[in-house]
C-alpha cells in the first residue's frame, strides 16, 4: 500500500509498505527495523518476530518512547509474555498490530508530535 501524506516537518514517515519492504521517506528497508520521528535503525538483529528477545528491546528503549507500535507482518501476532512484561516494567506502552496498521498508526502519532516508535517486522 502506498500513502500520500505530506509533512511540513522533517520527521520519518512510512510512505509505503508491503511484504517485501517498507519505504520510510525515500529509504527502502527490506528487513525488520525501528523507526522514530528522528531515527531509523535498519540493522536491528531480529529478522522475525519469533527471534525477538529481551536484549533486542534495548535499542527501542534507548529512544525513550511513550508508546511502541509492534508491526508483526501480514497478521497480528503477539510476542511472548517476557517481551510484553519488559515494556510494562519500563512503563512504556506497547501496541501490537499487523504491519499495515502499525505503519498507519505510527504516521498519525508522529504527526501529532507524540513520542512513538515503530518496531516493524515484514514477515
Secondary structure as the mmCIF struct_conf table of DSSP 4:
data_model
#
loop_
_struct_conf.conf_type_id
_struct_conf.id
_struct_conf.beg_label_comp_id
_struct_conf.beg_label_asym_id
_struct_conf.beg_label_seq_id
_struct_conf.end_label_comp_id
_struct_conf.end_label_asym_id
_struct_conf.end_label_seq_id
STRN STRN1 UNK A 2 UNK A 2
BEND BEND1 UNK A 8 UNK A 9
STRN STRN2 UNK A 14 UNK A 17
BEND BEND2 UNK A 19 UNK A 20
STRN STRN3 UNK A 22 UNK A 24
TURN_TY1_P TURN_TY1_P1 UNK A 25 UNK A 26
STRN STRN4 UNK A 27 UNK A 29
BEND BEND3 UNK A 31 UNK A 31
STRN STRN5 UNK A 33 UNK A 36
BEND BEND4 UNK A 37 UNK A 38
STRN STRN6 UNK A 40 UNK A 41
BEND BEND5 UNK A 45 UNK A 45
BEND BEND6 UNK A 47 UNK A 48
HELX_RH_3T_P HELX_RH_3T_P1 UNK A 49 UNK A 51
HELX_RH_3T_P HELX_RH_3T_P2 UNK A 54 UNK A 57
HELX_RH_AL_P HELX_RH_AL_P1 UNK A 58 UNK A 61
TURN_TY1_P TURN_TY1_P2 UNK A 62 UNK A 63
BEND BEND7 UNK A 66 UNK A 66
STRN STRN7 UNK A 67 UNK A 72
TURN_TY1_P TURN_TY1_P3 UNK A 73 UNK A 74
BEND BEND8 UNK A 75 UNK A 75
HELX_LH_PP_P HELX_LH_PP_P1 UNK A 78 UNK A 80
HELX_RH_AL_P HELX_RH_AL_P2 UNK A 81 UNK A 90
TURN_TY1_P TURN_TY1_P4 UNK A 91 UNK A 91
STRN STRN8 UNK A 93 UNK A 97
HELX_RH_AL_P HELX_RH_AL_P3 UNK A 99 UNK A 111
TURN_TY1_P TURN_TY1_P5 UNK A 112 UNK A 113
STRN STRN9 UNK A 116 UNK A 121
#
